[in-house]
Amino acid sequence: MSTSNRALKIAQILLTQSLDEDDRVEEKKVSNILEELRLNPPLQHLEILKRYAFLVKRHLITYQSILEYRGGNGLEIAKRISNKDFIKDKNTEIKPAESSSLIAGFKLKVGDDVYEDSVANRLNNLRKVLLQQS
């Protein structure tokens, strides 16, 4: 088995050990695993850590969404969006985060999908329409 495959297999085992009964990443378990790796680094520990971090991030996006917003109450916006079917069906958690890059509105990332209703997005759509007409 190549060292790359070995590192991936170990990272997959570590990911499995990081999950709770609901198949969600548990922060305490991840901290314990990282501490154990720090105290007793295996061969190719950097490769294992890179792959483990990648697998954890990839697993998190299957059920966590980031709601970037500007203006209004982020918790209220998240609560209203949580009631939508496309969120309920995926059993997704929404984490609101105020964004200084938005003028007003919101941007919701659910897995690889992005739903946006912001001033910048509306202006960009208007610009495209006006350019098509000329």
For each residue, the residues with C-beta under 8 A, 3 or more apart:
1: 5 6 9
2: 5 6
3: 6 7 43 44 47
4: 7 8 47
5: 1 2 8 9
6: 1 2 3 9 10 44
7: 3 4 10 11 44 47 48 51
8: 4 5 11 12 51
9: 1 5 6 12 13
10: 6 7 13 14 42 48 51 52
11: 7 8 14 15 48 51 52 54 55
12: 8 9 15 16 55
13: 9 10 16 17
14: 10 11 17 18 33 48 52 55
15: 11 12 18 19 25 52 55 56 59
16: 12 13 19
17: 13 14 29 33
18: 14 15 25 26 29 30 33 56
19: 15 16 23 24 25 26 29 59
20: 23 24 25 26 29
21:
22:
23: 19 20
24: 19 20 63
25: 15 18 19 20 29 30 56 59 60
26: 18 19 20 29 30
27: 30 31
28: 31 32
29: 17 18 19 20 25 26 32 33
30: 18 25 26 27 33 34 56
31: 27 28 34 35
32: 28 29 35 36
33: 14 17 18 29 30 36 37 52
34: 30 31 37 38
35: 31 32 38 39
36: 32 33 39 40
37: 33 34 40 41 42 45 48 49
38: 34 35 41
39: 35 36
40: 36 37
41: 37 38 45
42: 10 37 45 48
43: 3
44: 3 6 7 47 48
45: 37 41 42 48 49
46: 49 50
47: 3 4 7 44 50 51
48: 7 10 11 14 37 42 44 45 51 52
49: 37 45 46 52 53
50: 46 47 53 54
51: 7 8 10 11 47 48 54 55
52: 10 11 14 15 33 48 49 55 56
53: 49 50 56 57
54: 11 50 51 57 58
55: 11 12 14 15 51 52 58 59
56: 15 18 25 30 52 53 59 60
57: 53 54 60 61
58: 54 55 61 62
59: 15 19 25 55 56 62
60: 25 56 57 63 64
61: 57 58 64 111 112
62: 58 59 111
63: 24 60 90 91 92 93
64: 60 61 92 93 95
65: 87 92 93 94 95 108 109 110 111
66: 94 95 97 108 109
67: 74 77 78 81 94 95 96 97 106 107 108
68: 97 98 99 101 102 106 107 108 109
69: 72 74 77 96 97 98 99 102 105 106 107
70: 98 99 100 102 103 104 105 106 118
71: 104 105
72: 69 76 77
73: 76 77
74: 67 69 77 78 96 97 98
75: 78 79 96
76: 72 73 79 80
77: 67 69 72 73 74 80 81 96 106
78: 67 74 75 81 82 94 95 96
79: 75 76 82 83
80: 76 77 83 84
81: 67 77 78 84 87 94 108
82: 78 79 87 88 92 94
83: 79 80 87 88
84: 80 81 87 88
85: 88 89
86: 89 90 110
87: 65 81 82 83 84 90 92 94 110
88: 82 83 84 85 91
89: 85 86
90: 63 86 87 110 111
91: 63 88
92: 63 64 65 82 87 110
93: 63 64 65
94: 65 66 67 78 81 82 87 108
95: 64 65 66 67 78
96: 67 69 74 75 77 78
97: 66 67 68 69 74
98: 68 69 70 74
99: 68 69 70 102 107
100: 70
101: 68
102: 68 69 70 99 105 106 107 118 119 120
103: 70 118 119 120
104: 70 71 118 119
105: 69 70 71 102 116 117 118 119 120 121 122
106: 67 68 69 70 77 102 116 117 118
107: 67 68 69 99 102 114 115 116 118 121
108: 65 66 67 68 81 94 114 115 116
109: 65 66 68 113 114
110: 65 86 87 90 92 113 114 115
111: 61 62 65 90
112: 61
113: 109 110
114: 107 108 109 110
115: 107 108 110
116: 105 106 107 108 121
117: 105 106 121 122
118: 70 102 103 104 105 106 107 121 122
119: 102 103 104 105 122 123
120: 102 103 105 123 124
121: 105 107 116 117 118 124 125
122: 105 117 118 119 125 126
123: 119 120 126 127
124: 120 121 127 128
125: 121 122 128 129
126: 122 123 129 130
127: 123 124 130 131
128: 124 125 131 132
129: 125 126 132 133
130: 126 127 133 134
131: 127 128 134
132: 128 129
133: 129 130
134: 130 131
